Amino acid sequence: MENPESTWFGEKNVSPEEKTNNVIGVFDSVADRYDLMNDIMSGGIHRLWKDRFVRMIRPRATLDGRSIDYLDVAGGTGDIAFRIRRKVGSGANITLCDLNDNMLIKGRSRAIDKGWFNDFNWITGNAESLPIPDSSIDIYTIAFGLRNVTHIDTALKEAYRVLRPGGKFFCLEFSHVRLPMLARAYDTYSYAFIPFMGEKITQDRESYQYLVESIRKFPTQKKLMQRIKEAGFEKASYTNFSAGIAAVHIGTKL
């Protein structure tokens, strides 16, 4: 369980307030070139992961004659919300919530470029204290955001709170590689290449150093699944992508 008095920001032990402020600083710095760096870091594979993630959600517009309510936390530049929108058309209610205003500004601009002027609700908020009513959401998604949360267990309980009975939690996140040889190669690549490219493309090596370190500090697949259960979710499970470089965790509020 997490120590409420301290937490990890990459390899640094910091106070919860420091981590939250540092995360805001990281994404303030990288917002303009966030999507470009995702393509470079993953060789475009993140797009395939996100496509598969959304297929697992099986988006639809309505349920029992009403519009389905989607909440994409750490929604940032809209990658997941936009994929859901393409699947469901204009019939669903899709809300993006992010801690960082600059990421939301980037997301709104991208939506307008696609001709989506009023298709989303955009709110600034912390995953640990969502500005969302109890039992009002059908599908909660968070992609590559949970490891940046200061108190993961608090965020999981918030996800449980805002979901309706029968609602589902979906998390896509970097995880722990299952194959030893691949894990060693991945570590070498991550620590050497990603901060280097961050410096060259965004002039910000430190933020990408943190992103690499944050992956190593994130719970293993089984430990995160257990914490999802402890937050109240039933039918908790996970699916590895690319031998565990990323993983999807799912839970249901009964």
Steps between C-alpha positions, in 0.01 A plus 500: 500500500608857442658716767281815519802704608719429197489355151719445195563742218709275281792395718455793740312469829286814531198632686156445341470872427839501328406206279172659389673828420787322323259298284323821400841643410594198290188519286511879477843450347417220255139579401577653160705202383344227714341313209812522285715361781255212555546400136878525521533318835281207401559489126127562463407189700311710755237558232446125461478460879239778521300351212495163673417663836194670352390178329506334842266771629252422219366855485137566417284809517201391705397261774139425593382795295736762647834642393803328653725722712875460438770657715858505372729598790844638416334541161753760394519537125199277434646179361256269680195729498537561126514127431184450704331787314577337166336177620184648657432807287336793674258296712711456815616746765881513510687695767876554505658584833865592543713657771680713244335792321761504222421139409127581484568805284693276261216249502234763425707628209531149359123445536424822313739394223286187461179704483387402851401831653254391773550124520686487832488641850842630611576533871813564703519263793709264708442124473510489880207742542295500182249783449245236398180395689469159663375212282474711183743330260465176302855462368813640668823494299852608589787445255863556597388721787463285810874478567513881519237512774639579843276255692395215273266339752313827548457533123368143478244571771396817316451296184278264698305792649410666170400180320141380492423145615600284205749763384848400388852625573761473222865588551773485234845553645864414454575193706765235563648289221455126549793375288842552667699556179243746367489673840876562490486634144200718589681645803805584290287664233286693750778651707730579208268601216186658648665777711741568213213547252308708755794737515538518123131548416353683801820640656391324819706196594392506865129450432564194286747365754215519751261322262743209463561478875128520578437182301748307716329624818152399385343189660526167324199367315391272784555761770296760314223247443490435874479872574212534254318228694574676829341817360174303474503372143389150405613288205841670501733374228789606283625439146861553397590681180840439335615251766412738782652824374146625549196342663126558521330462838122466523261510794121503538292682760217266596 
